[in-house]
């Protein structure tokens, strides 16, 4: 089932389900009698399940995930499949809902899926279910970070989840390093209270603890993920100004980041350096909403996207041609990589597709050359993107480009 190309510019935001909520939802459905078998495929085809929010406020990210996955599946099948077996890719829209995500996961496993790709919206749910049902979960699993390491970055990850997704730990760490060198009066931070915001906070804290730095001011902001409505940040802006911080990290939705930039412009605050996060530049949502006031926003991008090689440039053009001019982005790229990683792991296992063989192969994946760089997993490292793979960038409204600043 191939997704339609979607050129809409809806809010490409991600509602991150708290881990406790995800596990509760998954457990309730499992205990209700949903299938939890081994997920082996037929002799003819290898079934892979895909879960992503492709409609509503989160549709742009989900569409990119499905499109990137479908590109890889079609290429592999046209080239003869995996050890002569075709891939059957079945996917559905979870509408960024943990309960629906749980139902889809268990249905796909019951139908014979050997692995689940996703979800960029309900990653804590799919990660929890992967461990419960012992089914490999990979690709765009939320924003990595606390979704994959629910007990913190120094603790073991979910044993069955392998994220090629953007990683809040990596973005937080990279931005923290930049702030130490460029924010002489310190950094303030606003973050949302989900795994998305807390993962970014953890990335900053890891670097600050290593270097003896601290925040000038930090506050958690509850946002409206469902409607995309922005929150009023006037009180927080005043607290940031009062803190004397040179910079502020706004780890919020692209809509609230845009509103923040517009509000400080209306207040005449022109000496505050604003930093974004991993989804600020994942697509055009922030830049479209912020308009001219978005100029100067600082974030980080995959170095492979800042300085694309010929292979990536060719792939990006193929993506545009296939999907009616839709611009590719990191979520499409990393999902494409995930399918080829799965292919390599199955081939290295002499065609075995049982869950344990796939999991063991993923734990031993080393220097896989993907669109998004050289990717590896170990038993402790279950996120492929690290801060060394990122380049600091700044939005230039005039050129309409994220330009490197290092």
C-alpha positions as CSV (number, residue, x, y, z in Angstrom):
1,X,0.0,0.0,0.0
2,X,1.8,3.1,-1.2
3,X,1.1,6.4,0.4
4,X,-0.1,9.3,-1.7
5,X,2.4,12.1,-2.1
6,X,1.3,15.0,0.2
7,X,2.5,18.5,-0.5
8,X,0.6,20.1,2.3
9,X,2.4,22.1,4.9
10,X,0.6,21.0,8.0
11,X,2.3,21.0,11.4
12,X,5.0,18.4,11.2
13,X,5.1,18.0,14.9
14,X,5.4,14.9,17.0
15,X,3.3,14.0,20.0
16,X,5.6,12.0,22.3
17,X,3.6,9.6,24.5
18,X,5.1,9.3,28.0
19,X,6.8,6.0,28.6
20,X,4.5,5.0,31.5
21,X,1.4,5.7,29.4
22,X,2.8,3.7,26.5
23,X,3.6,0.7,28.7
24,X,0.2,0.8,30.3
25,X,-1.6,0.9,27.0
26,X,0.5,-1.9,25.6
27,X,0.1,-4.1,28.6
28,X,-3.7,-3.6,28.7
29,X,-4.1,-4.7,25.1
30,X,-1.7,-7.6,25.5
31,X,-3.6,-8.9,28.5
32,X,-6.8,-8.5,26.6
33,X,-5.7,-11.3,24.4
34,X,-4.1,-9.7,21.4
35,X,-1.6,-11.9,19.5
36,X,2.0,-11.9,20.7
37,X,3.6,-14.7,18.6
38,X,7.0,-14.9,17.1
39,X,6.2,-13.0,13.9
40,X,7.8,-15.4,11.4
41,X,7.0,-14.9,7.7
42,X,5.9,-17.2,5.0
43,X,8.4,-18.9,2.6
44,X,7.3,-16.6,-0.2
45,X,7.5,-13.1,1.4
46,X,9.1,-11.3,4.3
47,X,6.5,-9.1,6.0
48,X,7.5,-5.8,7.6
49,X,5.0,-3.7,9.5
50,X,5.1,0.1,9.4
51,X,3.4,2.4,11.9
52,X,3.4,6.2,11.5
53,X,1.0,9.2,11.8
54,X,0.3,10.2,8.2
55,X,-2.7,12.4,8.9
56,X,-3.6,15.4,11.0
57,X,-1.1,17.7,12.8
58,X,1.7,15.1,12.5
59,X,1.1,14.0,8.9
60,X,4.2,15.4,7.2
61,X,6.6,13.4,9.3
62,X,4.7,10.2,9.0
63,X,4.4,10.6,5.2
64,X,8.1,11.0,5.0
65,X,8.7,7.9,7.0
66,X,6.3,5.8,4.9
67,X,7.6,7.2,1.6
68,X,11.3,6.6,2.5
69,X,10.4,3.0,3.6
70,X,8.5,2.3,0.4
71,X,11.3,3.5,-1.8
72,X,13.7,1.0,-0.2
73,X,11.2,-1.8,-0.3
74,X,10.4,-1.2,-4.0
75,X,14.1,-1.1,-4.9
76,X,14.9,-4.3,-3.0
77,X,12.0,-6.2,-4.5
78,X,12.9,-5.0,-8.0
79,X,16.4,-6.3,-7.5
80,X,15.2,-9.7,-6.4
81,X,14.3,-9.3,-2.8
82,X,16.2,-10.6,0.2
83,X,17.8,-13.9,-0.5
84,X,15.2,-14.3,-3.3
85,X,12.2,-13.5,-1.1
86,X,10.1,-10.4,-1.7
87,X,9.3,-7.9,1.0
88,X,5.6,-7.4,1.9
89,X,5.4,-3.9,3.5
90,X,2.1,-3.3,5.4
91,X,1.5,-0.1,7.1
92,X,-1.2,2.0,8.7
93,X,-1.8,5.4,10.2
94,X,-1.6,5.4,14.1
95,X,-3.0,9.0,14.2
96,X,-0.4,9.7,16.9
97,X,-2.6,7.6,19.3
98,X,-0.9,5.1,21.7
99,X,-3.9,2.8,21.8
100,X,-4.2,2.6,18.0
101,X,-0.5,2.1,17.7
102,X,-0.7,-0.9,20.1
103,X,-3.5,-2.4,18.1
104,X,-1.6,-2.0,14.8
105,X,1.6,-3.4,16.3
106,X,0.0,-6.5,17.6
107,X,-2.1,-7.0,14.4
108,X,1.0,-6.9,12.2
109,X,2.8,-9.3,14.4
110,X,-0.2,-11.7,14.4
111,X,-0.2,-11.4,10.6
112,X,3.4,-12.5,10.4
113,X,5.5,-9.3,10.5
114,X,9.2,-10.1,11.4
115,X,9.9,-6.5,12.4
116,X,8.1,-3.2,13.0
117,X,9.3,0.1,11.6
118,X,8.2,3.2,13.6
119,X,6.5,5.0,15.1
120,X,7.7,8.6,14.8
121,X,4.7,9.7,16.9
122,X,4.1,6.8,19.4
123,X,7.7,5.5,19.7
124,X,7.4,4.8,23.5
125,X,4.4,2.5,22.7
126,X,6.2,0.5,19.9
127,X,9.4,0.4,21.9
128,X,7.6,-1.0,25.0
129,X,5.7,-3.6,22.9
130,X,8.9,-4.6,21.1
131,X,10.3,-5.7,24.5
132,X,7.1,-7.3,25.6
133,X,6.5,-9.3,22.5
134,X,10.2,-9.7,21.6
135,X,9.9,-8.3,18.1
136,X,12.5,-6.0,16.6
137,X,11.5,-2.3,16.3
138,X,13.6,-0.1,14.1
139,X,13.7,3.1,12.0
140,X,12.0,6.3,13.1
141,X,11.2,5.3,16.7
142,X,10.2,8.7,18.0
143,X,13.3,10.9,18.5
144,X,15.5,8.2,20.0
145,X,16.7,9.5,23.3
146,X,14.6,8.6,26.3
147,X,12.2,6.6,24.0
148,X,15.0,4.1,23.5
149,X,16.7,4.6,26.9
150,X,13.7,5.1,29.3
151,X,15.9,5.0,32.4
152,X,18.4,7.4,31.1
153,X,21.4,7.5,28.7
154,X,23.7,5.5,31.0
155,X,21.3,2.7,31.5
156,X,20.5,-0.2,29.1
157,X,18.2,0.6,26.2
158,X,15.1,-1.3,25.2
159,X,16.6,-4.6,24.1
160,X,14.4,-4.9,21.0
161,X,14.4,-1.3,19.8
162,X,17.0,0.1,17.3
163,X,16.5,3.7,16.3
164,X,17.9,5.2,13.1
165,X,15.8,8.3,14.0
166,X,16.8,11.8,15.0
167,X,18.2,11.6,18.5
168,X,17.3,14.1,21.2
169,X,20.5,13.2,23.2
170,X,22.6,14.0,20.2
171,X,20.9,17.3,19.4
172,X,20.9,18.4,23.0
173,X,24.6,17.5,23.4
174,X,25.6,19.3,20.2
175,X,23.7,22.5,21.1
176,X,25.0,22.4,24.6
177,X,28.6,22.3,23.3
178,X,27.9,25.3,21.1
179,X,26.2,27.3,23.9
180,X,29.3,26.9,26.1
181,X,31.4,28.6,23.5
182,X,28.9,31.2,22.3
183,X,26.7,32.2,25.3
184,X,28.9,34.1,27.7
185,X,26.1,34.9,30.2
186,X,24.7,31.4,30.1
187,X,21.8,29.6,28.6
188,X,18.1,29.5,29.5
189,X,15.9,26.6,28.4
190,X,12.2,26.0,27.8
191,X,11.2,22.3,27.2
192,X,8.1,20.3,27.1
193,X,7.6,17.6,29.7
194,X,7.4,14.5,27.4
195,X,10.2,12.2,26.3
196,X,10.8,14.6,23.5
197,X,11.6,17.6,25.7
198,X,13.1,15.6,28.5
199,X,15.4,13.8,26.1
200,X,16.7,17.2,24.8
201,X,17.2,18.3,28.4
202,X,19.1,15.1,29.2
203,X,21.4,15.8,26.2
204,X,22.2,19.3,27.6
205,X,22.7,18.0,31.1
206,X,25.2,15.3,30.0
207,X,27.5,18.0,28.5
208,X,27.0,20.5,31.3
209,X,27.8,17.9,33.9
210,X,31.0,17.0,32.1
211,X,32.1,20.6,31.8
212,X,30.9,22.1,35.0
213,X,28.2,24.3,33.5
214,X,24.6,24.9,34.4
215,X,21.5,26.6,33.1
216,X,20.8,30.3,33.9
217,X,17.1,29.3,34.0
218,X,15.1,26.2,32.9
219,X,11.4,25.6,32.8
220,X,9.0,22.9,31.6
221,X,6.1,24.1,29.3
222,X,3.0,22.0,28.7
223,X,2.0,22.3,25.0
224,X,-1.0,21.4,23.0
225,X,0.2,18.6,20.8
226,X,-3.2,17.7,19.6
227,X,-4.3,20.9,17.8
228,X,-1.0,22.6,17.2
229,X,-2.3,25.7,19.1
230,X,0.5,27.8,20.5
231,X,0.9,28.6,24.2
232,X,1.4,32.1,25.6
233,X,5.1,32.5,26.6
234,X,5.1,36.1,27.7
235,X,5.8,35.3,31.4
236,X,8.6,32.8,30.4
237,X,10.2,35.4,28.1
238,X,10.3,37.9,31.0
239,X,11.9,35.3,33.3
240,X,14.5,34.6,30.6
241,X,15.3,38.3,30.2
242,X,15.6,38.6,34.0
243,X,18.0,35.7,34.2
244,X,20.5,37.6,32.1
245,X,21.1,34.6,29.8
246,X,22.8,35.3,26.5
247,X,20.9,32.5,24.8
248,X,17.7,30.4,25.2
249,X,17.1,26.9,24.0
250,X,13.4,26.6,23.0
251,X,12.8,22.8,22.9
252,X,9.2,23.1,22.0
253,X,7.0,22.3,18.9
254,X,7.9,24.2,15.7
255,X,4.6,26.2,16.2
256,X,5.6,27.4,19.6
257,X,9.2,28.0,18.5
258,X,7.8,30.2,15.7
259,X,5.5,32.0,18.2
260,X,8.5,32.6,20.5
261,X,10.5,34.2,17.7
262,X,7.6,36.4,16.7
263,X,6.9,37.5,20.3
264,X,10.5,38.5,21.2
265,X,10.6,40.5,17.9
266,X,7.4,42.3,18.9
267,X,8.9,43.1,22.3
268,X,12.0,44.5,20.7
269,X,14.3,41.9,22.2
270,X,17.1,41.7,19.6
271,X,20.1,40.5,21.7
272,X,18.8,37.1,22.7
273,X,20.3,34.2,20.7
274,X,17.6,31.5,20.2
275,X,18.4,27.8,19.7
276,X,16.0,25.2,18.3
277,X,16.0,21.4,18.4
278,X,16.0,18.3,16.2
279,X,12.6,18.9,14.5
280,X,13.1,22.7,14.0
281,X,14.6,22.0,10.6
282,X,13.3,18.5,9.8
283,X,10.9,20.2,7.4
284,X,9.5,23.6,6.6
285,X,7.0,23.9,9.4
286,X,9.0,26.3,11.7
287,X,10.3,28.5,8.9
288,X,6.9,28.8,7.2
289,X,5.2,29.8,10.5
290,X,7.9,32.1,11.8
291,X,8.3,34.1,8.6
292,X,10.9,36.9,8.7
293,X,11.1,36.7,12.5
294,X,12.6,33.2,12.2
295,X,15.8,34.6,10.8
296,X,18.8,33.8,12.9
297,X,17.4,30.7,14.6
298,X,20.2,28.3,15.4
299,X,19.9,24.5,15.4
300,X,21.8,21.5,14.1
301,X,21.4,19.2,11.1
302,X,22.8,15.9,10.0
303,X,26.2,16.7,8.4
304,X,25.1,14.4,5.5
305,X,22.3,16.9,4.8
306,X,24.4,20.0,5.1
307,X,27.1,18.6,2.8
308,X,25.3,16.0,0.7
309,X,27.4,13.6,-1.3
310,X,26.4,12.6,-4.9
311,X,24.6,9.5,-3.7
312,X,22.3,11.5,-1.4
313,X,21.7,14.2,-4.0
314,X,20.7,11.6,-6.5
315,X,18.4,9.9,-4.0
316,X,16.8,13.2,-3.1
317,X,15.9,13.9,-6.7
318,X,14.5,10.4,-7.1
319,X,12.3,11.1,-4.1
320,X,11.0,14.3,-5.6
321,X,10.3,12.6,-8.9
322,X,8.4,9.7,-7.2
323,X,6.3,11.9,-4.8
324,X,5.2,14.8,-7.0
325,X,8.0,17.3,-6.0
326,X,7.7,16.7,-2.2
327,X,10.9,17.7,-0.6
328,X,12.8,14.8,1.1
329,X,14.1,15.2,4.6
330,X,15.9,13.3,7.4
331,X,12.8,11.2,8.3
332,X,12.5,9.8,4.8
333,X,16.3,9.2,4.6
334,X,16.6,7.4,7.9
335,X,13.6,5.2,7.2
336,X,15.1,4.2,3.8
337,X,18.3,3.3,5.7
338,X,16.4,1.2,8.2
339,X,15.0,-1.1,5.5
340,X,18.5,-1.7,4.0
341,X,19.8,-2.4,7.4
342,X,17.2,-5.0,7.9
343,X,18.1,-6.5,4.6
344,X,21.7,-6.7,5.5
345,X,21.0,-8.3,8.9
346,X,18.8,-11.0,7.3
347,X,21.3,-11.8,4.6
348,X,24.1,-12.0,7.2
349,X,22.0,-14.5,9.1
350,X,21.7,-16.7,6.0
351,X,18.2,-15.6,5.4
352,X,16.9,-16.3,8.9
353,X,14.0,-14.0,9.8
354,X,13.1,-15.2,13.3
355,X,13.1,-12.2,15.8
356,X,16.1,-13.4,17.8
357,X,18.3,-13.8,14.7
358,X,17.3,-10.3,13.6
359,X,17.9,-8.8,17.0
360,X,21.3,-10.5,17.3
361,X,22.3,-9.2,13.9
362,X,21.3,-5.6,14.7
363,X,23.4,-5.7,17.9
364,X,26.4,-6.5,15.7
365,X,25.8,-4.0,12.9
366,X,29.0,-2.1,12.2
367,X,29.7,0.8,9.9
368,X,26.7,0.4,7.6
369,X,27.0,3.0,4.9
370,X,23.6,4.6,4.8
371,X,22.2,7.8,3.3
372,X,22.5,9.4,6.8
373,X,26.1,8.3,7.3
374,X,28.0,5.4,8.8
375,X,25.6,3.6,11.2
376,X,26.4,1.1,13.9
377,X,24.6,-0.7,16.8
378,X,25.9,-2.6,19.8
379,X,24.1,-4.1,22.8
380,X,24.3,-0.7,24.5
381,X,24.1,1.6,21.5
382,X,20.6,1.4,20.0
383,X,20.6,4.9,18.4
384,X,22.6,5.4,15.2
385,X,22.8,9.2,15.3
386,X,25.3,10.9,17.7
387,X,26.4,14.5,18.1
388,X,29.5,13.9,16.1
389,X,27.3,13.4,13.0
390,X,25.8,16.9,13.3
391,X,26.7,20.4,12.0
392,X,25.5,23.6,13.6
393,X,23.4,25.7,11.3
394,X,21.5,29.0,11.3
395,X,18.3,30.0,9.4
396,X,18.8,32.7,6.8
397,X,15.4,34.1,5.8
398,X,16.8,35.9,2.8
399,X,18.4,32.8,1.2
400,X,15.7,30.4,2.6
401,X,18.5,28.1,3.7
402,X,19.9,26.6,6.9
403,X,23.5,27.7,6.6
404,X,26.5,26.1,8.4
405,X,28.0,28.2,11.2
406,X,31.0,25.9,12.0
